[in-house]
Amino acid sequence: MASALSRVSASSSNVTKSFKIGNNKKAFTRKNRVGAFRSLPAAQLNLPIFQSTPPLPAPSFKPEVVTENTIGTVFAFDETKNDPIKHFGTPKSMLLEYRLLSQRYSVIRDITVITTEELEEAALEPSHQSNYVLTGPTGCGKSFVLLQAVQYCLAKEWVVIYIPRAKTLVNSTTMHTYDLRTRTYFQPKFAQQLLQRTLDVNSKVLETMTMREGVNFDRRSFPAGTTLAALAAGGAKEQAISSVAFETLIGELCAQSKIPILLAIDDFQALYTPKSSYRDPHFSAIRPYHLALPRILLELASGKRFFQRGAVLGALTTTDPKFPVTQELKEVLELPIGKPRSAYGRRSRVLEEYAEGCMNLPVPEQFSVKEAAAVFEMWMKDQALTAPANDEVFLSKYTESGGNPKAFVWQGILGTLEGASPEDVDESVPWPQLREGRVPLAL
């Protein structure tokens, strides 16, 4: 017995000695990590989990297809050079959904047709007559309708400025500096990024537009006749002049009447928060209208400043407790206020003025059966369902979610990834570890 213990202790000491980094400094180099960089055997690459899903043959989203006859039809957003999704980004929930899908799809809804009809009228009118805000309960699809409007106007060769996460303008995620000239706080990093994204998406149109008057910045001058593309490129290159360059670009866009403009803002209610997360030198909260970029957007949304042709389209987010929909905005949009307010309660007159020009454009709370069936079929063909795809499953998921678009997709369709039993599932479906419920879906 003692000899056996001695042999075990000797072997363990040898193992410990062999893995000491001090004795062999090259033990954990790339060359000595056995199996870490070996390729998989060819036979394993044929397993369903390693097979990529080919995109579905869905038609492309174009302005001419947005009609009443195509309601309940799925279309795909093409990946173009000036793709707004690539350059501007999307809200987080939409980003996760598009990561799961093989392609970026969208279903035409009745509200999609209504929104595009309003945009067609706005193309011939000043933007202060078309300041719309998409409203509705949580998960009704406001962000998707806003993205459809962005894609629609871009295909119609409008100038499009899309801000998918407006809360990043007021949540103190970028630096800010005080400007004595305007008595506002600049956000040069955000302005630089927004100029670059606007240029990437609208470069072809901005090349055809020129400045009326020359401007001189600290280290740069742009004479009259300079293209707006060159102005945006200059501001995107030099962070020191980015804020002033963006303000000048908006001024030039407001003055011209040749091309319509669309300003699309998601998380729209964040601009109307009473106090931002930014702080002044005395550590007091800065009002959003004392920040240069939010102030420009508020002026455009209220009609204090407007495009000669075009529209401002916002979308509310009702799930962010840090930036809820304010009472001033609810009253203007005639939304349910909830708890009755006292006539002597505190109100912000400034926010009321900035909200006056906004008009409510409600989004239906539910998918119609036709719209839900198109979405269900899209996810089914994209191999997102692990349960048997039939009418019974569709109607059960539609009923459980109450027709709410977000709940129908995330709690209904994607919920089958964890809830299906292995014996009821086709073994050719990818992600067997998700089908069997062994690994929870991390989103």
Secondary structure, 3 states (H helix, E strand, C coil): CHHHHHHHHHHHHHHHHHCCCCCCCCCCCCCCCCCCCCCCCHHHHHCHHHCCCCCCCCCECCHHHCCHHHCCCEEECCCCCCCHHHHCCCCHHHHHHHHHCCCCEEECCHHHHHHHHHHHHHCCCCHHHCEEEEECCCCCCHHHHHHHHHHHHHHCCCEEEEECCHHHHCCCCCCCEEECCCCEEECHHHHHHHHHHHHHHHHHHHCCCECCCCEECCCCEECCCCEHHHHHHHHHHCHHHHHHHHHHHHHHHHHCCCCCEEEEEECHHHHHCCCCCCECCCCCECCHHHEHHHHHHHHHHHCCCCCCCEEEEEECCCCCCCCCCCHHHHHHHCCCCCCCCCCCCCCCHHHHHHHCCCEEEECCCCCCHHHHHHHHHHHHHCCCCCCCCCHHHHHHHHHHHCCCHHHHHHHHHCCHHHHCCHHHCCCCCCCHHHHCCCCCCCC
